[in-house]
């Protein structure tokens, strides 16, 4: 049906789109179930709609300054200005992205002049941040590896399971965290690694483990690496937080370089979201370490096909910013200084939170808060207490007790400390 409308003296027939037509297509998706909301972003929505005057968001993993505002590094601002002055084009980067960026980013992880870059044994694929790197690696392994199972630690970043399964792999877990001691369950970790079939794929977090904030020591890494070599594992290293945990990118790179030194087959997944604050730029890298330049060329040809089918080309701006910082001595020096400052502020929040809870009167042991590193902390607070904290104090955190340390600042940390004490000491 149509309505007659006048315009400029002329009359037109205008379809009435609000009237159901007998020719309307059948609804194709009536049986599609509504998916459960993402737990993190679901809590963020609840926080944003909470009318309470005093509320705190400890869910989303993005760095904030002491005012609780998003923080853009000065090194990033200066890099952007330098890029603007170069009058660069907006052409496609190619299927595997900016290869100069790939080389410099991998050098940050593996060290300048590493043999893999120098001898053509590394395949660089610029990706849509760390998530994209995991997806590219997963897609390649699901097609070309002899086993389609990846072993990930329990707990791990929840999206590891989703991305790897989407890529065509199954995921199984090995023990990592002791929920009673609130520390690394090292003996169980080793026991489970020994039980994993030889020539399997195993994923490790290189530093600032998400979500626990608990990392192996260098000595423990040496034992882990020895098991991996003995069992001939192929290793995926998720390196999303280089420098963010300790403030020192070189220290955080220890396990990555030791895996390589041991001659273990490996893919490294890097992200510049946290350590450069390039969250929305989606800047990452997947690097495959190969046995020879010839193997690298064959692997690269297949990786190109995967990238082409997923998103064709990666975004260029974030890679240009990161490359500018890594190539310019003064900018890199400034970035390293800012990285150290961010890590130091996170350490300050850990120390202050622990002291605040104790000062509020808690008799519990909160040492694990300061023993952990990086953006996230497993507080050890049980679900009933977490629910009370959310309901009564409007402090939003994951039900498993995980919090993002970046959500704490000098203005709210006292309030949070008191709430944590009251909720964990309530006997009701």
Secondary structure, DSSP 4 states (H G I P E B T S, - for coil): -EEEEEETTEEEEEE-TTSPPTTPPPPTTTTPPPPPPPHHHHHHHHHHH---SS-EE--S---B-TTS-B---HHHHHHHHHHHHTT-------TT--HHHHHHHHHHHH-TT-HHHHTT-EEEEEEEHHHHHHHHHHHHHHHHSS--EEEEEES--HHHHHHHHHTT-EEEEEE-EETTTTEE-HHHHHHHHHHSPTT-EEEEE-SS-TTT-----HHHHHHHHHHHHHHT-EEEEEES-TTTTTS-HHHHTHHHHHHHHTT--EEEEEE-TTTS--TTTTEEEEEEE-SSHHHHHHHHHHHHHHHHHHTSS--SHHHHHHHHHHH-HHHHHHHHHHHHHHHHHHHHHHHHHHHHHHHTT--S--HHHHH--SSEEE----HHHHHHHHHHH-EE--TTSEEEGGG--TTTHHHHHHHHHHHHH---
